[in-house]
């Protein structure tokens, strides 16, 4: 089972997801929790985080992620 699906199941069971960490508009920790929250309808809390400069080339826009999910059916 994918991490996103595991989080959705846990959210549906009433668990509260740990907060995600965000640096500006970039999620630096908690991508799967964020997507699961969107799917389930309960977004996790947000805490300030710091993105490592070495990760800057790996940033993906949400619309790219949603496009990939929509192809999965």
ABEGO torsion letter per residue (X at the ends): XBAAAAAAAAAAAGBBBBBBBBBEABBABGAAAAAAAAAAGBBBBBBBBBBBAAAAAABBBAAAAAAAAAAAX
